Amino acid sequence: MIGLLMIAPLLTFYALRLGGQASTVGPLFSAFAVAQLLASPIWGRVSDRYGRRPVAARRLLGSAIAY
C-alpha cells in the first residue's frame, strides 16, 4: 500500500504531461492497485522460498531502475 500511495499524487501529472486527460487517472490508479494485488502473493511465495532479505534487495533494485 505504501507503493500505491507514493505514486498516487504523481499520476495526474504523468497523464497530463503525456497528453492524456484527467479522466485517465482513475483507470491508471486502478491498474496499479490491481497489479500490486496480483503480484504480492507471488512475491510472498518467492520470499518464503529464498529468504526475505535477498528478495527485498532485488525488489528495491528493480524499483530504483524503474524510477
Secondary structure, DSSP 8 states (H G I E B T S, - for coil): -HHHHHHHHHHHHHHHHTT--GGGHHHHHHHHHHHHHHHHHHHHHHHHHH-HHHHHHHHHHHHHHH-
